[in-house]
Structure formats: C-alpha cells, structure tokens
Amino acid sequence: MLNNQDGIIRSNEPILAVIQRWLDILVIGLALLLVLFWRDPPYDTHHWINLLIAMFSFYLLSDMSQLYGSWRGEHTFREHRRVAANCGAAFIVMAMVDYLWFENALLSDGDKLYWFATTLIILSGYRIVLRQIMRTLRANGYNSRTVAIVGAGPLGQRLANNIITNPWMGLDLLGFYDNQITGTVPLPGMQEPMPVKGDIQAAIEGARNGYIDKVYITLPMRSEEQIKTLLDQLSDSTASVYLIPDVFIFDLLHARSESINGLPSISIFDSPMDGANRLVKRVEDVLLSLLILSIIAIPMLLIALAVRLTSPGPALFRQKRYGMDGRPIEVWKFRSMRVMENGGTVTQATRNDTRITPLGAFLRRTSLDELPQFINVLRGEMSIVGPRPHAIAHNEEYRKLITGYMLRHKVKPGITGWAQINGWRGETETLDKMQKRIEYDLNYIRRWSLWLDLKIVVLTIFKGFINKNAY
C-alpha cells in the first residue's frame, strides 16, 4: 500500500539558487584571499584547512536552513538575517576546530574576524544587487506568472494588496473569483478596486484552459467541503495551486512553502521539476540518453530495417501524447501494428491482438519498440524516468473517471517509470488497474529525487523490459 503522505512540504529552489550555492562558496574563498593580501600574514598551507572547514560548515548549515529556497515573495531582511546566522555559525565552527585541534595556530583571531566581516559584506552585497536586478525585470513583465485569487474576503484582499503593491514579485493578478461576491472589491489603500472576474467555476475553467498559471485559494477554513471540491476540480488542470494558510488536512502533491511578501502559502499541486530540480533532471536525461543512444544506435538501425522488410508501412510511428503541463507532443516508436491509430479513438492493445505484426509482438514484449523515445528525451519532450505517456484519447477518457489523473502531467512523461517496474504496465482493461498505475505515478512525483530516478533505471534493466502484461 502506497503512503500518500510521502509528499513532504519543500521549499522552492529556482535555478538562480544553484548559482548562488557555488557563488557563496567562491565568496568565502575570495574573502580569505583578500584578507591574506591585505593583512599580509606569513603564508601557511594550513590556511586552506580553515577555508575548507568554513566552506563545508556554511554549505551544510545553508542547506539545512533552506537558504536556497525561493525568496521571490520575501522581504530582503529575512534573507540577510539567515545569511548572517549561517555565516556566523560556520565561522564559529571553524574557530572552535582551529582552537581545539590546531591550538589557534592556523590563523590569528584578528584575521578570522576580518575574514568573517569581509565574507558577510560580500554575501549580503551581491544579494542586494541580484535582488534589485530581478525586481526590475519582474516589474517590467519578465519572468512573470498569471495568477488568480479564489475568495474575495479579507484574506484574499490582503493577498491582492500584497501582489499589486509589489510588482517585483512578477505576479500578474487577473482578479478575484468568488461565488458570493460580484462586481468589484475595494482594496485597503488602493484607489482602484479589484474586479471579481467570475465565480469559482470560472477560475477552474481558466486553469483547465491554461489561462491561469497559479491559483491562490483564500476561502475560510470553515468552507472545508467547498475547498476539497475545488481541489478535486483543479486537479484536472496543470495550474499550480496554493492554499492560504493551512493545508495539512489535504493530500499534497510535491507540496512546498512559498511566501507572498511575508504572507505564507503552501502549494497543493506543484511540480518537482522546477528551478534547480529541472536543471538536474535535464542534465540527467541528456547524459543518460546520449550514453544509451551511442550503445543502441546500430541495433535501432537493424530494427528499423526489419520493420520495413516484414510489413508495409514506415519504420517509425509517431503518436500524439500529452507532455509536461498537458502540452501535446509526438512520441516516437518503432511501428508494431498494421494500423497507425492516432485520432480521437485509440483501442488499447490486448492479448492476441490481430493488429500486431509478428515482429511487432516481439518488439512490444521486449520494449524494443520504445527505443526511439530516447530521441524524444534529447529533444526535451520526454524524460528517461517519468509517468508513461498515454494516448490523448485515453487521457480524455480517464481524466473524467480518476481524481487527480492530470496531475501526472506536472512532470515530463518517461520511457520507464515507478509504475512500470512495480508491475503496472500494459493493458488496463479495468478502471482499478488504471487507478493503481496513476497511484504509483503520483507517488513517484511526491518522492522524486535523482537517486530514485537512478534506482528506477537500474531496476528497469532487470525487471522493466520484459513483462507478461506487455502485448
């Protein structure tokens, strides 16, 4: 039985945070070099012991305190306070090690103090400059997100006021959506009232149609049943959903905290493939797919030739699928059938299916028909590991029957996946089989890590290629 509570709340870490991780380490080293140049103490190779201890301590403390999460909606002071605390603690650790193990002989107390001050000034200084650059870009419409607020009560009004008065956050507010309030809503301290764009159903339709990137729910917690219904309906979209302020009674999908100018919010349905994680995932996909393609290039040519010689039609078959965020893509496969269904009705392959060619049956049983999908991975349309893509016709059918079905599209589809190596592959002739597959797909998204991906890749070699349910 899968545990749906595996999706702990995480802090969002954008790509910029990856740069800051390494830049912070470089700053600590640069500050020491400046102090040594300025103070001109006798050079000693033991200075590098101090440096390594300080670097390691600062990196570890910053990771534990989530310094590299998203600061898009936070006050500058909060970030600098955390930087100062981590920097101070790291230098205290370094000084204690120096005193206890090296009898304070590596670096004088004065030099340590100058080093700490120089490090703190540079760490805070470049963050001020970086924040100002990002604020200017966001205020001018770059790196922005279209958002909607469900609930025009006092909490929603406060959130709207925060968004409007802080354009540097890069949030483009459409307006309120509320079942009880219509027209416009005055905001404290604002000359122009905020329009109510429609009822809650209008917000749901906007999210489903891709017009809304983020939905902030500010309904009172006494509306628990209404919120649950709203979350069920928003799960049939690819919008990121946030509830302010309390969500722990709900089932979370890779939930993480985010702040809107100090107002706490927690995402309900979000993607782990954002910011730094997206970069890690892409590097993983490119390196592994290049390695695998270099190994399977000649076998792929031989399979393509065999397909052409054993049955009429092209060697490759491109079928439309939903990719990340529900965007349509074309998935490449070796043709294994005499027909190439790609329309509004697609019949799932079954045992002894007469449409499958003899060679196609072998290719499907051994998963060799899916080898061209490594090209999809290089093109950025798929990942090596992720939920297996279903035909669009099947997506449209099952999204109406299974709650949260569309949430599997919060990540790129994969060649192999958590569901497949656990035996949920092939024909899903009953609804409960498809529900089980989706359960494993969502569990993968909640638990995603680089190590889980590598584990799935290794397990696929032993138990994912040949399966009794693959027809």
N, C-alpha and C positions, 0 to 999 in steps of 0.2 A: 504494500500500500504506500503510495507516494505521500509525502508530507508537504502540503501546500504552504506551510509556514517557512519554507526554506528561503523565501524571498525577503531577506532582512532589508532594513532601510539603509540606503547607502547615500553618500554624498556625491553629487555630480562632479566629475573630473574632466574638464574640457581639454582639448589638445594643447591649449596655452599652458595648462598645468604641467604637462610633460616637459615643456621647455623650461618652466620655472624650476622644476626639480633639479635639472642639471645646471641651470644658471646659478641657483643658490649654492651648490657645491663649488662651482668655479669662483663665486664671490668670496667664499671663506678662504680659499687658497690665494686669491688675489690680495685680499686684505692682509694676510700674513706676509706676502712678498712686499707690500707697501710698507708695513711696519719694519721689517728687516732692513729695507732700503733706507728708511727714514732714521731709525734708531741706530743702525749700523752696529749691531752686536757681533761678537765673534761667530763666524759661521760654524754650524754644527749640524751634521746629518741627522741628529736626534730631533731636530725641529720638525722633521716630517712625521715623527711619531705623534707629536701634538696635533699636527694637521689632520692625520688620519683619524685620530680619536674624535676630534671636533666635528669632522665631516660625517663620520658614521653616527655619532650621537644626534646631530642635528637632523640628519635624514630619517633616522628611526623615530625620533620624537615628532617630527613634522608629519610622518606617515600615520602615526598613532593618533595625533590630534586632528587629522584630516585638514591640514593646512592647504592641501592642493585640491580641495573641492571647489565647487562653483561659488564665486564671490560676486556674481552678476548683480544680485539684489541687496548686497550687504553694505553697511557703512564702512568707509576706509579704516576707521579707528579700530574696528573689531579685527580686521586682518592684521594690522600693525601690532596690536596687542598680542596676538597669537605668535607672530614672528618674533617679537621681543621675548616672550616667555620661552619659546623653543630655543632661541639663540642663547639666552641666559643660562638655561638648564644645560645645554650642550657644553658651554664653556666651564660651568661648574664641574661637570663630569670630567672634562679634560684636565682641569686644575687638580682635582682630587687624585686622579690617576698619576699625574705628574708628581704630586707630593708624596703619595703612599709608596709608589714603586720606583720613582726615579729621584726622590729627595729634592724635588723642586729645582733640578739641575738643568732641565731641558730649555726652559725659557723663564726669564725673570718675571716677577709679579707685575712690574710696570709694563713690560712688553705684552703680557697677557691682557692687561686692561686696555691698552691701546688697540690691540688686535680685536678685542670684543667690540669696542666702540666703533672702529672702522668698519667691521663686518655689519653691525646693526645699521649704521648710517647708509651703507650701500644697499643692503637688502631692502630697507624701507624706501630709500630714494628711487630706486629703479621701479618699485611697485607703484609709487605715486605717478611717475611718468607713464608707465604702462596703462594704469587705470585711466589717466586723462586721455590717452590716445584712444582706448576702447570706448570711453564715454562719448568722445567726439564722433567717432564712427557710427555708434548706435544712434546718437541724437540726429544724425544725418541720414538715417534709414538703412545703414548697413548692419548685417548680422541681426536682423530683427525677426520677431515672431508675432504672428497674428493670434490674438487671444480674445476669449470671451469670458464673461463672469455670469455664472448661473446663480441668481439670488440677488435682488436689489435692496436687501436690508442694510442695516448699519455696517455689518462686516464687509459686505460687498462694496458699499460706498467708500469705506476706508481703503480697501484694496484698490479701487478705481482711482482714488485720490493719489495714492502712492505711485501708481503707474503713470498717471498723467503728469504729475509734478516731477517725475524723474525719467525723462526721455532717454537718459544714458543707459537705462536697463535694456533698451532695444525691444520693448514690448508695445506692439501696435494694438490698442484696445478697440474692438468693434463696438462694444456696448454691453448692456445687461440683457439677460434672458430670465423672465420670471412669469409664473402663472397667475400671480395675484396683482401685479403692478403693471400698468401700461403707460404709454406716453413718454415722459421724461422724468428724471430723478435729479433733484438739486444735490450738488456735492459741496461739503463744507469748504469755504474759502475759494470756491471756483465760481467764476461769472457765468459760464455756460453749463447748463445741466447736461447730464449724460442720458442719451436715448435708451429706451427699452426696445431692443430690436425685434422682440417677439417672445413667445412662450418658450418653455423648456424644450418642447419638441422641435422648435425651430433651431435651437442650439445643437440638438442631436443630429438633425439633418445637415446642418452646416459642417459638423465634424465628419459625418459619413461621406460628404461630398468633397472633403479636402479643403474647404474654405477656412477652417479654423485649425491652427497648429496646437494651441493649448486651451484647455478648458479649466477654469478655476471655479470650484463649487463652494459657495459661501452660504448655503442653506443652513438653517439652525439644526442642531443635532437632534432636536425633537422630531424632525422630519426624517427619521431613520429609514422608514419604509420607502419614502419617496427617493431618498438618496440611493438606496440599494437598487431600485428600479432604474434610476438614471445611470448608475454604473453599469448595470446589465446592458442597457441600450448603447452606451458609449463604448462598450467592449467590441461592438460591431463597427469600429472605425479605427483609424490609425493615429488619432489625436492623442497627445499626452494629456493626462487628466490629473488634476491636483485638488485635494480637499483641504480646506482650511477650517479648523486646525487639527482635528483628531480623526484618524482613520483606522485605528488598530482593530476595530470590530470587523474589518473587511479583509477579503482575500487579496493580497498585494502581488503585483507582477513587477519584479525588479524595482521595488519602491525605493525612493531616496528622498532626502530632505532638500528643500530649496527655500531661499528667503527672498521676499519681495520688499526690499528696503526695510528689513527688520521684521516684517510680518511673516511668521513661519508658515510654510506649506509643505505638504508631502505628496509626491506624485503617486498615483494609484496604478496607472498603466503606463509604463515607460520602457524605453529600450535600453538594454545594457550596452549596445553598440553606439555609444555617443562619446564625443570628446576623445580622451586618451584611449579608451577601450576600442573605439572604432579604428584608431591608428594601429593598435596592437593586433586586432583581428585582421586588418588588411595586410599587414606585413606577414602574418602567419599564412594567410591564403596565397599570397604571391610566391613566397619562398617554397611552400609545400607543393603548390601546383606546378611551378617550374621544375622542381625536382622530379615529380611524378611524371610530367609530360615528357621529360628527357628519357625516362625509362620506358614509357609505353608508346612512344611515337611510332616505332616500326610495327608493333602489334596492332595499333589503330589502323595503319595503312592496310595491313593484311585483312583485318576485319571488314574494312570498307570495301575492299576488292571482293571479298567473299559475299557480302550482302548484294552487291551489284550482279554477281555471276549467278546467284542462286534464286533470285526472284526479280521481276520487273519493278523498276522504281528507283529513286535516289538512294544513296547510301545513308544520308543523314535525314533525320526527321526533326523539324522544329515545331514544338508545341507551345502555345501561349500559356503562361502561368502568371500568378501574382508574385511579385518580388517584394523587397522591403518597402514598408509603408503602403502596401497594396498596389504598387505601380506595376503595370504589365511588363513582362519580359518574355523572351523566346528561349526556351530551354532546348539544348541540342542533345540528341540521342541517335544511336545507330537504329535505323529502321528495322523493326522486328515483326511488323504486321504487313499484310497485303493491302490494308487500308491506312489512311492517314487522317484520323478524325481530329478536327481542331475547331469545331464550331460550338454552337450552343448546347449540343447534346454529345456527350462523350461516354461511351459504355466502358466500364472498368473491365480489365482483363480477368478472365476466370480460368479454372482448370479445364484443360482440353479445348480451349478457345480456338475455333476454326480459322479465325483471322490471323493467328500467329503462324509464321513460317517455321519449318523445322530448324533452320539456323537461328531464327529469332527466339525460339523456345530455349535453346541453349544459352544464347546471349542474355536473356532475361533471368534465367535461373542462376547464372554466374555473375550477374550485374555488369557484364562487359558492355551491354548496350548503353550504359551511362557514362562510359569513359569520355566522350566528347564534352561532358559538362565541366571538365577541368578547363576548357576554353572559356566557358561562361564565368568561371571563377576568375581567370585572368582579366576578363573584360569588366569585372567588378559587379556582375549581375547576381552572382551566387557566392556562397562560401563553401569550403570543403565540409564543414560541420554546421548543421542547422536543421530546422524542420524541413522534411522533404516537400517539394512543391507539388500541389495538386492541380489538376485541370481546372480552368476557370469555371467550367460548368459545375464541377463538384464543389468548388468554393461557394458559389452562389446557392447551391442546394444546402450544404451543411451549415453555413453561417446562420441560416434560419432555424436550424434544429439544435445546435450546440452552443450554449452560452460561452462567450469568450473565444469562439473559433477564430475570429480575425486577429486576435492578439498574437497569434503565431507569426504574423507578418510584421511584427515590430523588429524582426531581425531578417537578414538575408536567408533565403532558402538554401539548403545544403545538399551535397551529394550523399552524405551519410548523416545520421542523427542519433540522438539518445533513444528515440522510439524504435528505430530500426535494429539497433544492437540488442535491444531488450525483447525482440521477437515480434514487434508490432509493425510488420511490413507486409506488403502485398494486398490481396483483396480484402475489402472491408464491406462484406455483404450485409452486415447488421450494424445498426446505429451504435450499439455499445462498443464495437470494435473501433470505430472511428473515434468515439469519445475517449477510449483508452489511449489511442495514438495522440490525440490532442493533449491529454493529461500529461503525457511524457514530454511533448513539445514544450508546453508551458513550464514544466518543471525544469527543463534544460535552460530556458530563458532566465528563470529565477536564480539558478545556480551557476550561471555562466562564469567561466574563468578560462584562462589559457590552458591550465592543467587539465580541466575537464575536456576541452577540445582534443588535446593530445591523447588522453585516455580513450576517447571515442575512436580516434583514428587507429590506435593500436588494436582495440577490440574489434574494429571493422575487419582488420586483416584476418582475424581468426574466426569471427562469427557473423560478419556482416555481408560478405559477398554472396555466399550460397545459402539459400533459405527455402524451406519447404513451402512457404506461402508465396514465393515469387513465381508468377505464371507469365 
